[in-house]
Amino acid sequence: MSQYDVPLKNSVALNVRGGSLVSIDLSPIKAGLAIVLLGLMLSIALGISFGVNEDAFKNYVAEGIAANPELHDDSSQDKI
């Protein structure tokens, strides 16, 4: 990058092969990128929550089966 190159306000500079610098303007995709990253963080948090509290979720489903036996057959407990 020479002294005359000025990066854009909402851009990312990437080094590519050959030593040249490529500037990518992120302003058109800023909202979509934020939504995707938020969804990714929420899905990771949900996965961690399910992993940590697996027994609590299993107990919740088992209590629902016990409360409504007419809706479930004998193999419902084995599917949890």
N, C-alpha and C positions, 0 to 999 in steps of 0.2 A: 504494500500500500504506500503510495507516494504521499508527499506532504500536501498535494493538491486534491487528493481524494477525500471527500467528506461523506461519511455514512449517512444514510437516510434516517429519519427519526424512528420509524417502526420497521427497522430492517435487521437482518442477521447477516453477518459476514462469515463466509465459509471458505476455508482453504481447500482447494482442489488440487489434483495432480498437476504438476508442472509449476507450482508455486503461485499461480494466479489466484486472485481473490474474487469471489462471486458474492454479490449483495442481493439478498432476497427480501422483497417488501412483504411484510406480514400483515399490513393493515387491512386488506380485503378479507382475510380469514381469521381475524382476531377473535370475533365472537364465537365462531365455530370451534376454534382451537380451545377456547376457554371452556365451552360446553363439553367437549371430548375429554379434556383433562379432569374436569369436575366429575364426569361420569366414571372415569377410570379410578379416581380416588374413592368415590363412593362404593364402587364394586369391590375394591380391595378391602375397604373397611367392613363391608357386609360379609365378605368371605372370612375375614378374621373373626368377626362376631359369631358367625355360625360355627367356626372351628373351636372357638373358646367355649361357647355355650351349647355344644352339641347335645349334651345330656338334658339340658333344660328344654330344648326344642323337642327332643324325643318324648320327654315326659308330657309336654303340652299336647302333642298329637295323641299319645296314649290315653290321656285324660279325656280328650274329645271322643275317642273310640269308645271308652267306657261309659261316657255320658249318653251316647247315641248308638246302642248296640243294634238297633233295627236297621241302621244304615250300613253296617259293616258285617262281613262274613267272618268265619273263623280264621282265615288266613290274613286278615288285615293287620293283626299284631306282628306277624312275621315280616311284613313289608316295611316296617319302620326302620 
